Amino acid sequence: MADILLPPSTSPADFRSFLKSCEAAVGAEWVKFSVADVTPYGHVAMPFDDDDHMPSAAVCPSSIEEVKAVVAIANRMRVPLWPTSTGRNIGYGSSSVADRGTVVLDMRRMNRITDFDPDLGTVVVEPGVTYHQLQDFIQATGHNFWLDFPGPGPIVSPIGNTLERGHGVTPYGDHFAHSCGFEVLLSDGTLFRTGLGGVTDTTSWQAFRYGYGPTLDGIFTQSNFGIVTKMGLWLMPAPKAHKTVIAHWPDPSDIVRLTDVVRGLRLDGTIQTEGVLGNAGIFLAATRRKADVYDGSGAIPQELAIAELKKMGLGAWNYVFTLYGRPDRVESDWKEAKARLEAAGATLIPDAKDEQQINELTLKSFALFNWIGGVGLTWCAPVAPMRGADMQRQLRLAQSITDRHGVDFMVGTAFGERAALNVMPLIYDRADKAQMARVRACYTEMVDAMAKAGFGMYRTSVGFMDQVASLHGQANLDINRRIKRALDPSGIIAPGKSGIRV
Ligand SMILES: Cc1cc2nc3c(=O)[nH]c(=O)nc-3n(C[C@H](O)[C@H](O)[C@H](O)COP(=O)(O)OP(=O)(O)OC[C@H]3O[C@@H](n4cnc5c(N)ncnc54)[C@H](O)[C@@H]3O)c2cc1C
């Protein structure tokens, strides 16, 4: 054990004793502390050295009883734990930890689907269940439900994604909004259920989100107040018909009219899904390698990216959305959307395909990693209100910063009804330390500049959580700390998550 990393404020003797107790609780093979076993947990794509956010160990329970036992040991010995579900939060920190040396509580082995209600279209899952497993399960029942999943759907978990308030691209794309009922373990061993889950023999835990009294689910997302051991989620009845369309616009300045027209179509329900709006940069990166289209240094010029997209029959902005419903509804929504999008200058490709929008699991989005090579990625995700002028202001600001740092400007937008999440992958080669430093500086400047311009972030990586938290106001920091002190007074659950510590 001579060269192993220790958890913060823990002596080697105490750490040894912690590991021994965990081995007794979960079995020796499920407590990992050798450098070879722990290093993969610290592999990150975000622009930090792996070592900066390296855990000291990982403990892998297989049941709620084992989680309880590990939490009791951690609480008694004051060893911090970082809970993960499938641990593939790639570009946001993967399964690394905010405070170096924190022990990962890896819940991949807890992979049971504990309830399925075909009438209400609901399931209850444990943290280790993946979307792939859930889709196989539903298909085996013969019931016709769809799932909404994020880009890496096959290999990631509904719980991990929902707790990050992640998004997909169907009408059920806001994952937290389609969750219903958490089971949560607190650091003192209290196990409780949100919503109506506390009613003896509850009939409606997965049917009614709010329960009685304060609705608590939200405080367990993007937070470190408890460990979620089960979650209910709603399934989307398979639509009778669907039609995927790409609307594209030729010029960067078209962002104003396209945002305004899409807002109208989203608000009146013609387009029921966020879909995805991509600029030329992100569409190019999804299909090409940078070296094949640009041999200069720094960021690829936008005019060049747009020219390449035009050769592919696309534009400066490309909005991929799907209409869902009965065939007559899809037909009538299509007529309406077509008329309004064309009036706003769009060219339409009416019979497109996006697997993620039609319940087909795919890992296609990983093609982004081929753009430069070297698996460096961090997502910068400012929120804009769905107003053309604000979108343009935010995206121009973002591009001025990426250009200055020589980082390629890419954006994939989730179009809500009133808010747009402008998710920008900052891509680089991890082997090139200078590039990594540029991306890090770019991200840091972006967060500050966005806050000065009145824009907050939707989500961030473990390496930037303190910075992002500091920009959301002292009162906000204080209230989070007060809740943390009440629910986890020793601060053993995920210290530093979203900038929250005791
Ligand atoms: C190419 C690519 C495309 C992507 N596309 C998308 C996308 O479309 N949408 C999207 O949302 N994301 C996307 N991502 C980001 C990320 O991979 C997903 O969000 C993924 O679902 C998160 O990983 P996970 O499900 O394994 O969660 P985990 O890594 O298990 O969890 C994420 C975090 O949530 C907390 N947490 C997890 N489980 C628990 C628990 N049980 N109790 C308490 N806290 C917990 C922890 O802080 C943890 O670090 C993409 C990533 C890549 C590389």
The ligand as a Gaussian input file, in Angstrom:
#p B3LYP/6-31G(d) Opt

LIG

0 1
 C      -20.105000      11.650000     -27.195000
 C      -20.906000      11.944000     -25.964000
 C      -22.238000      12.301000     -26.077000
 C      -22.977000      12.621000     -24.936000
 N      -24.282000      12.947000     -25.093000
 C      -25.019000      13.268000     -24.010000
 C      -26.387000      13.609000     -24.163000
 O      -26.948000      13.559000     -25.265000
 N      -27.078000      13.983000     -23.048000
 C      -26.507000      13.983000     -21.812000
 O      -27.179000      14.302000     -20.833000
 N      -25.213000      13.632000     -21.643000
 C      -24.456000      13.278000     -22.700000
 N      -23.138000      12.907000     -22.522000
 C      -22.529000      13.000000     -21.175000
 C      -22.590000      11.710000     -20.302000
 O      -21.853000      10.672000     -20.906000
 C      -24.018000      11.260000     -19.986000
 O      -24.725000      12.301000     -19.352000
 C      -24.076000      10.011000     -19.081000
 O      -25.407000       9.565000     -18.975000
 C      -23.543000      10.252000     -17.657000
 O      -22.917000       9.085000     -17.232000
 P      -23.633000       7.995000     -16.296000
 O      -25.029000       7.808000     -16.764000
 O      -22.719000       6.826000     -16.279000
 O      -23.698000       8.739000     -14.907000
 P      -22.635000       8.637000     -13.666000
 O      -21.282000       8.945000     -14.190000
 O      -22.844000       7.355000     -12.986000
 O      -23.191000       9.785000     -12.773000
 C      -22.960000      11.131000     -13.029000
 C      -22.819000      11.873000     -11.703000
 O      -24.079000      11.864000     -11.018000
 C      -23.882000      11.637000      -9.618000
 N      -24.470000      10.329000      -9.278000
 C      -24.530000       9.258000     -10.094000
 N      -25.192000       8.270000      -9.514000
 C      -25.549000       8.694000      -8.289000
 C      -26.311000       8.120000      -7.247000
 N      -26.839000       6.906000      -7.380000
 N      -26.532000       8.847000      -6.126000
 C      -26.037000      10.110000      -6.018000
 N      -25.321000      10.711000      -6.991000
 C      -25.087000      10.012000      -8.125000
 C      -22.382000      11.664000      -9.380000
 O      -21.979000      12.980000      -9.078000
 C      -21.835000      11.232000     -10.729000
 O      -20.516000      11.677000     -10.933000
 C      -22.364000      12.581000     -23.646000
 C      -21.021000      12.201000     -23.540000
 C      -20.303000      11.886000     -24.692000
 C      -18.865000      11.496000     -24.562000

